[in-house]
C-alpha cells in the first residue's frame, strides 16, 4: 500500500502531509479550547448561535490544515 502511495504522490507532498498531520494535533486542540471557553462564556445565547460558532470552528480547523499543508 505504501509503495503504491509513494509511486502516485511525489515525496515532497507526502512529507508536507505528514507535517500537516503533526501540526493539526495542536491546532485542533487550540481551536477546541478556544471554542470550549467561548461556549462557556455564551451560556445564555441561543442554540443556533452555538451551532454556528461550532461550525465556524470546524471551518477554521479545515482552513488551518490547508494553510499548514
LUMKE-407301 format. One record per residue: x negated, y, z of N, C-alpha, C in turn; residue in three letters; residue number from 1. Coordinates in nm, 3 decimals, always signed. Each point is the difference from the previous one (the first is absolute). Example, Ala and Ser with C-alpha at 12.3 -4.5 7.8 and 13.67 -1.06 7.14 Angstrom:
LUMKE-407301
+---------+---------+---------+---------+---------+---------+---------+---------+---------+------+-----+
|    n_c1 |    n_c2 |    n_c3 |   ca_c1 |   ca_c2 |   ca_c3 |    c_c1 |    c_c2 |    c_c3 | code | pos |
+---------+---------+---------+---------+---------+---------+---------+---------+---------+------+-----+
|  -1.319 |  -0.569 |  +0.780 |  +0.089 |  +0.119 |  +0.000 |  -0.090 |  +0.120 |  +0.000 |  ALA |   1 |
|  +0.035 |  +0.105 |  -0.072 |  -0.082 |  +0.119 |  +0.006 |  +0.077 |  +0.109 |  +0.073 |  SER |   2 |
+---------+---------+---------+---------+---------+---------+---------+---------+---------+------+-----+
This chain:
LUMKE-407301
+---------+---------+---------+---------+---------+---------+---------+---------+---------+------+-----+
|    n_c1 |    n_c2 |    n_c3 |   ca_c1 |   ca_c2 |   ca_c3 |    c_c1 |    c_c2 |    c_c3 | code | pos |
+---------+---------+---------+---------+---------+---------+---------+---------+---------+------+-----+
|  -0.084 |  -0.120 |  +0.000 |  +0.084 |  +0.120 |  +0.000 |  -0.088 |  +0.126 |  +0.000 |  UNK |   1 |
|  -0.101 |  +0.004 |  +0.088 |  -0.084 |  +0.119 |  +0.010 |  -0.082 |  +0.020 |  -0.127 |  UNK |   2 |
|  -0.045 |  -0.109 |  -0.059 |  -0.077 |  +0.013 |  -0.124 |  +0.087 |  +0.057 |  -0.111 |  UNK |   3 |
|  +0.125 |  -0.042 |  -0.006 |  +0.092 |  +0.053 |  -0.100 |  +0.020 |  +0.150 |  +0.022 |  UNK |   4 |
|  +0.016 |  +0.040 |  +0.126 |  +0.018 |  +0.141 |  +0.031 |  -0.124 |  +0.081 |  -0.038 |  UNK |   5 |
|  -0.117 |  -0.056 |  +0.027 |  -0.123 |  +0.070 |  -0.035 |  -0.018 |  +0.012 |  -0.151 |  UNK |   6 |
|  +0.051 |  -0.096 |  -0.074 |  -0.009 |  +0.007 |  -0.146 |  +0.099 |  +0.102 |  -0.059 |  UNK |   7 |
|  +0.112 |  +0.019 |  +0.067 |  +0.105 |  +0.090 |  -0.052 |  -0.021 |  +0.146 |  +0.041 |  UNK |   8 |
|  -0.053 |  +0.021 |  +0.119 |  -0.012 |  +0.135 |  +0.055 |  -0.148 |  +0.032 |  +0.019 |  UNK |   9 |
|  -0.044 |  +0.117 |  -0.048 |  -0.140 |  +0.038 |  +0.019 |  -0.037 |  +0.006 |  +0.149 |  UNK |  10 |
|  -0.126 |  -0.028 |  +0.028 |  -0.048 |  -0.008 |  +0.138 |  +0.018 |  +0.130 |  +0.077 |  UNK |  11 |
|  -0.017 |  +0.113 |  -0.066 |  +0.012 |  +0.128 |  +0.072 |  +0.143 |  +0.022 |  +0.050 |  UNK |  12 |
|  +0.100 |  -0.051 |  -0.075 |  +0.138 |  +0.014 |  +0.046 |  +0.029 |  -0.093 |  +0.117 |  UNK |  13 |
|  -0.057 |  -0.120 |  -0.002 |  +0.016 |  -0.090 |  +0.113 |  -0.065 |  +0.058 |  +0.126 |  UNK |  14 |
|  -0.116 |  +0.063 |  -0.017 |  -0.068 |  +0.066 |  +0.111 |  +0.086 |  +0.112 |  +0.056 |  UNK |  15 |
|  +0.055 |  +0.082 |  -0.088 |  +0.087 |  +0.111 |  +0.044 |  +0.125 |  -0.053 |  +0.068 |  UNK |  16 |
|  +0.056 |  -0.108 |  -0.051 |  +0.119 |  -0.059 |  +0.061 |  -0.030 |  -0.051 |  +0.140 |  UNK |  17 |
|  -0.114 |  -0.062 |  +0.017 |  -0.040 |  -0.049 |  +0.132 |  -0.013 |  +0.112 |  +0.102 |  UNK |  18 |
|  -0.066 |  +0.110 |  -0.038 |  -0.014 |  +0.112 |  +0.091 |  +0.133 |  +0.071 |  +0.024 |  UNK |  19 |
|  +0.087 |  -0.001 |  -0.100 |  +0.132 |  +0.060 |  +0.019 |  +0.076 |  -0.076 |  +0.108 |  UNK |  20 |
|  -0.010 |  -0.133 |  -0.002 |  +0.069 |  -0.080 |  +0.100 |  -0.057 |  +0.025 |  +0.139 |  UNK |  21 |
|  -0.132 |  +0.012 |  +0.010 |  -0.063 |  +0.029 |  +0.129 |  +0.047 |  +0.135 |  +0.053 |  UNK |  22 |
|  +0.001 |  +0.101 |  -0.084 |  +0.042 |  +0.133 |  +0.045 |  +0.150 |  +0.008 |  +0.025 |  UNK |  23 |
|  +0.076 |  -0.083 |  -0.068 |  +0.145 |  +0.001 |  +0.019 |  +0.037 |  -0.039 |  +0.143 |  UNK |  24 |
|  -0.084 |  -0.081 |  +0.064 |  +0.030 |  -0.043 |  +0.137 |  +0.008 |  +0.121 |  +0.093 |  UNK |  25 |
|  -0.100 |  +0.087 |  -0.002 |  +0.005 |  +0.115 |  +0.091 |  +0.097 |  +0.107 |  -0.050 |  UNK |  26 |
|  +0.018 |  +0.009 |  -0.131 |  +0.094 |  +0.099 |  -0.052 |  +0.143 |  -0.034 |  +0.040 |  UNK |  27 |
|  +0.037 |  -0.127 |  -0.012 |  +0.135 |  -0.042 |  +0.039 |  +0.018 |  +0.017 |  +0.150 |  UNK |  28 |
|  -0.103 |  -0.030 |  +0.078 |  +0.010 |  +0.017 |  +0.145 |  +0.019 |  +0.148 |  +0.035 |  UNK |  29 |
|  -0.072 |  +0.088 |  -0.068 |  +0.014 |  +0.143 |  +0.026 |  +0.138 |  +0.054 |  -0.037 |  UNK |  30 |
|  +0.048 |  -0.039 |  -0.117 |  +0.133 |  +0.046 |  -0.043 |  +0.107 |  -0.060 |  +0.092 |  UNK |  31 |
|  -0.018 |  -0.125 |  +0.039 |  +0.096 |  -0.063 |  +0.091 |  +0.005 |  +0.068 |  +0.136 |  UNK |  32 |
|  -0.117 |  +0.036 |  +0.051 |  -0.006 |  +0.071 |  +0.128 |  +0.067 |  +0.137 |  -0.011 |  UNK |  33 |
|  -0.029 |  +0.070 |  -0.107 |  +0.062 |  +0.131 |  -0.022 |  +0.151 |  -0.012 |  -0.014 |  UNK |  34 |
|  +0.047 |  -0.103 |  -0.071 |  +0.145 |  -0.022 |  -0.014 |  +0.062 |  -0.032 |  +0.135 |  UNK |  35 |
|  -0.066 |  -0.083 |  +0.078 |  +0.053 |  -0.038 |  +0.130 |  +0.017 |  +0.121 |  +0.091 |  UNK |  36 |
|  -0.102 |  +0.086 |  +0.003 |  +0.007 |  +0.120 |  +0.084 |  +0.110 |  +0.093 |  -0.051 |  UNK |  37 |
|  +0.009 |  +0.013 |  -0.132 |  +0.103 |  +0.088 |  -0.057 |  +0.140 |  -0.053 |  +0.028 |  UNK |  38 |
|  +0.018 |  -0.131 |  -0.010 |  +0.132 |  -0.058 |  +0.030 |  +0.036 |  +0.015 |  +0.147 |  UNK |  39 |
|  -0.098 |  -0.012 |  +0.088 |  +0.026 |  +0.023 |  +0.142 |  +0.042 |  +0.144 |  +0.027 |  UNK |  40 |
|  -0.063 |  +0.093 |  -0.070 |  +0.031 |  +0.141 |  +0.020 |  +0.133 |  +0.040 |  -0.062 |  UNK |  41 |
|  +0.051 |  -0.081 |  -0.092 |  +0.125 |  +0.035 |  -0.069 |  +0.112 |  -0.099 |  +0.033 |  UNK |  42 |
|  +0.012 |  -0.032 |  +0.127 |  +0.105 |  -0.094 |  +0.042 |  +0.140 |  +0.054 |  -0.026 |  UNK |  43 |
|  +0.015 |  +0.130 |  +0.004 |  +0.133 |  +0.059 |  -0.016 |  +0.040 |  +0.019 |  -0.146 |  UNK |  44 |
|  -0.092 |  -0.025 |  -0.090 |  +0.030 |  +0.017 |  -0.143 |  +0.086 |  -0.116 |  -0.049 |  UNK |  45 |
|  +0.056 |  +0.019 |  -0.118 |  +0.088 |  -0.102 |  -0.057 |  -0.080 |  -0.120 |  -0.051 |  UNK |  46 |
|  +0.071 |  -0.110 |  -0.018 |  -0.063 |  -0.121 |  -0.053 |  -0.050 |  +0.024 |  -0.143 |  UNK |  47 |
|  +0.071 |  +0.081 |  -0.076 |  -0.040 |  +0.030 |  -0.138 |  -0.134 |  +0.075 |  -0.001 |  UNK |  48 |
|  -0.019 |  +0.091 |  +0.094 |  -0.126 |  +0.073 |  +0.010 |  -0.114 |  -0.096 |  +0.032 |  UNK |  49 |
|  +0.022 |  -0.090 |  +0.096 |  -0.104 |  -0.096 |  +0.038 |  -0.030 |  -0.096 |  -0.115 |  UNK |  50 |
|  +0.103 |  -0.037 |  -0.074 |  -0.019 |  -0.087 |  -0.116 |  -0.086 |  +0.068 |  -0.105 |  UNK |  51 |
|  +0.031 |  +0.126 |  -0.032 |  -0.079 |  +0.075 |  -0.098 |  -0.143 |  +0.019 |  +0.047 |  UNK |  52 |
|  -0.018 |  +0.022 |  +0.128 |  -0.134 |  +0.015 |  +0.056 |  -0.078 |  -0.131 |  -0.015 |  UNK |  53 |
|  +0.064 |  -0.111 |  +0.025 |  -0.066 |  -0.130 |  -0.012 |  -0.033 |  -0.032 |  -0.145 |  UNK |  54 |
|  +0.091 |  +0.029 |  -0.091 |  -0.025 |  -0.023 |  -0.143 |  -0.115 |  +0.090 |  -0.046 |  UNK |  55 |
|  -0.004 |  +0.123 |  +0.049 |  -0.109 |  +0.091 |  -0.034 |  -0.134 |  -0.056 |  +0.046 |  UNK |  56 |
|  +0.000 |  -0.065 |  +0.115 |  -0.123 |  -0.062 |  +0.050 |  -0.046 |  -0.113 |  -0.092 |  UNK |  57 |
|  +0.094 |  -0.079 |  -0.049 |  -0.036 |  -0.107 |  -0.094 |  -0.057 |  +0.056 |  -0.129 |  UNK |  58 |
|  +0.058 |  +0.109 |  -0.048 |  -0.051 |  +0.065 |  -0.121 |  -0.141 |  +0.056 |  +0.026 |  UNK |  59 |
|  -0.020 |  +0.059 |  +0.116 |  -0.131 |  +0.054 |  +0.036 |  -0.105 |  -0.111 |  +0.005 |  UNK |  60 |
|  +0.036 |  -0.115 |  +0.057 |  -0.092 |  -0.113 |  +0.006 |  -0.038 |  -0.044 |  -0.141 |  UNK |  61 |
|  +0.097 |  -0.006 |  -0.090 |  -0.028 |  -0.039 |  -0.139 |  -0.092 |  +0.101 |  -0.068 |  UNK |  62 |
|  +0.025 |  +0.128 |  +0.022 |  -0.083 |  +0.104 |  -0.061 |  -0.142 |  -0.005 |  +0.057 |  UNK |  63 |
|  -0.013 |  -0.025 |  +0.128 |  -0.133 |  -0.011 |  +0.060 |  -0.077 |  -0.118 |  -0.059 |  UNK |  64 |
|  +0.070 |  -0.111 |  -0.020 |  -0.065 |  -0.118 |  -0.057 |  -0.047 |  +0.028 |  -0.143 |  UNK |  65 |
|  +0.086 |  +0.064 |  -0.078 |  -0.039 |  +0.033 |  -0.139 |  -0.116 |  +0.099 |  -0.002 |  UNK |  66 |
|  +0.003 |  +0.097 |  +0.089 |  -0.108 |  +0.096 |  +0.007 |  -0.131 |  -0.063 |  +0.044 |  UNK |  67 |
|  +0.007 |  -0.094 |  +0.090 |  -0.120 |  -0.069 |  +0.047 |  -0.059 |  -0.087 |  -0.108 |  UNK |  68 |
|  +0.086 |  -0.064 |  -0.079 |  -0.048 |  -0.085 |  -0.110 |  -0.079 |  +0.081 |  -0.099 |  UNK |  69 |
+---------+---------+---------+---------+---------+---------+---------+---------+---------+------+-----+
